[in-house]
């Protein structure tokens, strides 16, 4: 850590390369042994600065922010520390300069300049997020369909199944995100767990 800057040192053949990370990413990286970063490099007369991001869309939005005249990398890092990518894009698209000024170093003029120069240029960041959410939702839907098919084959009717699977569908968003992180083996184990829970509910209702 140097002043407000936080990051890691990448050791390559005994040479250390300092990579500045978002503060919120430092906490995530402390408990893992392997990390993949998307790097933006800035070369200046006094040296080379490296900025690392866990997510590709964070790095790409960082590049858009610092492309605006008068906006330096530290402001870009501070803004991405304060806001998630889609949240920050929506703020810019909705012309909410008052929210941008909550970031340290961002005054009214900088906020207005960001909005003027970037508004209507950042739609792809929202589209990527919506595509990902749609993919997660479709995966979850297939998972539920498979469970329903198994229960049907065991002789349970649709009304019984619909009521019993609420233990999964109630937290659809959380389960969608969970499925997206699991291996095939882990998904199979999760399905076994859910089936056991559902069958227990169905057996209790039948008695």
C-alpha positions as CSV (number, residue, x, y, z in Angstrom):
1,X,0.0,0.0,0.0
2,X,1.3,3.5,-1.0
3,X,-0.9,6.3,0.2
4,X,-4.4,5.4,-1.0
5,X,-3.1,3.1,-3.7
6,X,-3.3,-0.7,-3.0
7,X,-2.1,-3.6,-5.0
8,X,0.1,-6.6,-5.5
9,X,3.7,-7.2,-6.6
10,X,4.1,-9.6,-9.4
11,X,7.5,-11.3,-9.2
12,X,8.9,-12.4,-12.5
13,X,12.5,-13.7,-12.5
14,X,13.3,-11.6,-9.4
15,X,11.9,-8.4,-10.8
16,X,8.9,-7.0,-9.0
17,X,6.1,-5.3,-11.0
18,X,3.6,-3.3,-8.9
19,X,0.0,-3.7,-10.1
20,X,-2.6,-1.3,-8.5
21,X,-5.9,-3.0,-7.8
22,X,-9.3,-1.7,-6.7
23,X,-9.5,-1.6,-2.9
24,X,-12.5,-3.9,-2.9
25,X,-10.6,-6.4,-5.0
26,X,-7.8,-6.6,-2.5
27,X,-10.0,-8.2,0.1
28,X,-11.2,-10.8,-2.4
29,X,-7.7,-11.7,-3.5
30,X,-6.2,-12.2,0.0
31,X,-7.8,-15.6,0.5
32,X,-6.9,-17.1,-2.9
33,X,-3.7,-18.6,-4.1
34,X,-4.2,-17.8,-7.8
35,X,-5.6,-14.7,-9.5
36,X,-6.2,-13.7,-13.1
37,X,-6.1,-10.0,-13.9
38,X,-6.9,-7.8,-16.9
39,X,-4.2,-5.2,-17.1
40,X,-4.1,-1.7,-18.4
41,X,-0.6,-0.2,-18.8
42,X,0.2,3.5,-18.9
43,X,3.7,4.5,-20.0
44,X,5.1,7.9,-18.9
45,X,8.5,9.6,-18.8
46,X,8.9,8.8,-15.1
47,X,7.9,5.1,-15.4
48,X,5.3,2.6,-16.2
49,X,2.1,2.1,-14.2
50,X,0.0,-1.1,-14.2
51,X,-3.7,-1.3,-13.2
52,X,-5.3,-4.7,-12.7
53,X,-8.9,-5.7,-12.7
54,X,-10.5,-9.1,-11.9
55,X,-13.3,-8.4,-14.4
56,X,-12.8,-7.5,-18.1
57,X,-15.7,-5.0,-18.1
58,X,-14.0,-3.2,-15.2
59,X,-10.9,-2.7,-17.2
60,X,-12.7,-1.7,-20.3
61,X,-14.9,0.9,-18.5
62,X,-11.7,2.2,-16.8
63,X,-10.3,2.8,-20.3
64,X,-13.4,4.7,-21.3
65,X,-13.3,6.9,-18.1
66,X,-9.6,7.9,-18.5
67,X,-10.1,8.7,-22.2
68,X,-12.1,11.7,-21.1
69,X,-9.9,14.8,-21.1
70,X,-8.7,15.7,-17.6
71,X,-9.7,12.4,-16.0
72,X,-6.6,10.5,-14.6
73,X,-6.3,6.9,-13.6
74,X,-6.7,7.5,-9.9
75,X,-10.1,9.0,-10.4
76,X,-11.0,6.1,-12.7
77,X,-9.9,3.7,-9.9
78,X,-11.8,5.6,-7.3
79,X,-15.0,5.6,-9.3
80,X,-14.8,1.8,-10.0
81,X,-14.2,1.3,-6.3
82,X,-17.4,3.3,-5.4
83,X,-19.7,1.8,-8.0
84,X,-20.3,-1.5,-9.8
85,X,-19.9,-1.3,-13.6
86,X,-23.6,-1.4,-14.5
87,X,-24.4,1.0,-11.7
88,X,-21.8,3.5,-12.9
89,X,-23.0,3.2,-16.5
90,X,-26.6,3.8,-15.5
91,X,-25.6,6.9,-13.5
92,X,-23.8,8.4,-16.5
93,X,-26.6,7.4,-18.9
94,X,-29.2,9.0,-16.6
95,X,-27.3,12.2,-16.2
96,X,-27.0,11.9,-12.4
97,X,-23.9,14.1,-11.9
98,X,-24.8,14.5,-8.2
99,X,-24.0,10.8,-7.6
100,X,-20.7,11.0,-9.4
101,X,-19.5,13.8,-7.2
102,X,-19.6,11.4,-4.2
103,X,-16.4,9.9,-5.4
104,X,-13.3,11.6,-4.0
105,X,-11.7,13.9,-6.5
106,X,-14.8,14.2,-8.7
107,X,-16.2,17.7,-8.7
108,X,-19.2,19.0,-10.6
109,X,-17.2,20.0,-13.7
110,X,-15.6,16.6,-14.0
111,X,-18.9,14.8,-13.4
112,X,-20.6,16.9,-16.1
113,X,-17.7,16.3,-18.5
114,X,-17.9,12.5,-18.0
115,X,-21.6,12.5,-18.7
116,X,-21.2,14.7,-21.8
117,X,-18.4,12.7,-23.4
118,X,-19.5,9.1,-22.4
119,X,-23.3,9.3,-22.4
120,X,-24.7,7.0,-25.1
121,X,-21.3,5.4,-25.6
122,X,-21.5,2.7,-22.9
123,X,-24.5,0.7,-23.8
124,X,-22.4,-2.4,-24.5
125,X,-21.6,-2.7,-20.8
126,X,-25.3,-3.0,-19.9
127,X,-25.9,-5.4,-22.8
128,X,-23.1,-7.7,-21.6
129,X,-24.6,-7.8,-18.1
130,X,-28.1,-8.6,-19.5
131,X,-26.7,-11.3,-21.7
132,X,-24.9,-12.9,-18.8
133,X,-28.0,-12.7,-16.6
134,X,-30.1,-14.2,-19.3
135,X,-27.6,-17.1,-19.7
136,X,-27.7,-17.7,-15.9
137,X,-31.5,-17.7,-16.0
138,X,-31.7,-20.1,-18.9
139,X,-29.3,-22.5,-17.1
140,X,-31.4,-22.3,-13.9
141,X,-34.6,-22.9,-16.0
142,X,-33.0,-26.1,-17.5
143,X,-32.0,-27.2,-14.0
144,X,-35.6,-26.9,-12.8
145,X,-37.0,-28.6,-15.9
146,X,-34.7,-31.6,-15.2
147,X,-35.8,-31.8,-11.6
148,X,-39.5,-31.6,-12.7
149,X,-38.9,-34.4,-15.3
150,X,-37.4,-36.7,-12.6
151,X,-40.4,-36.0,-10.3
152,X,-42.8,-36.7,-13.1
153,X,-41.2,-40.0,-13.8
154,X,-41.7,-40.9,-10.1
155,X,-45.4,-40.4,-10.5
156,X,-45.9,-36.9,-9.0
157,X,-48.3,-34.5,-10.7
158,X,-47.6,-30.9,-11.8
159,X,-49.4,-29.2,-8.9
160,X,-47.5,-31.2,-6.3
161,X,-44.2,-30.5,-8.0
162,X,-44.9,-26.8,-8.4
163,X,-45.6,-26.4,-4.7
164,X,-42.6,-28.5,-3.6
165,X,-39.9,-26.8,-5.8
166,X,-40.6,-23.4,-4.2
167,X,-37.7,-24.2,-1.9
168,X,-35.5,-23.7,-4.9
169,X,-37.3,-21.1,-7.0
170,X,-37.9,-18.7,-4.1
171,X,-34.1,-17.8,-4.3
172,X,-33.9,-18.0,-8.1
173,X,-31.3,-15.3,-8.4
174,X,-29.0,-16.7,-5.8
175,X,-29.3,-20.3,-7.2
176,X,-28.7,-19.0,-10.8
177,X,-25.5,-17.4,-9.7
178,X,-24.5,-20.5,-7.7
179,X,-25.1,-22.9,-10.7
180,X,-22.9,-20.7,-12.9
181,X,-19.9,-21.4,-10.6
182,X,-20.3,-25.1,-10.2
183,X,-18.6,-28.0,-12.1
184,X,-20.7,-30.7,-13.6
185,X,-20.0,-33.0,-10.7
186,X,-21.0,-30.3,-8.2
187,X,-24.2,-29.6,-10.1
188,X,-25.1,-33.3,-9.9
189,X,-24.5,-33.3,-6.2
190,X,-26.6,-30.2,-5.7
191,X,-29.4,-31.7,-7.7
192,X,-29.3,-34.8,-5.5
193,X,-29.5,-32.6,-2.4
194,X,-32.5,-30.7,-3.8
195,X,-34.3,-33.8,-4.9
196,X,-33.9,-35.3,-1.4
197,X,-35.3,-32.1,0.1
198,X,-38.2,-32.0,-2.3
199,X,-39.1,-35.7,-1.9
200,X,-39.1,-35.2,1.9
201,X,-41.6,-32.4,1.5
202,X,-43.8,-34.4,-0.8
203,X,-43.7,-37.4,1.5
204,X,-44.8,-35.2,4.4
205,X,-47.7,-33.8,2.4
206,X,-48.9,-37.3,1.4
207,X,-49.1,-38.3,5.1
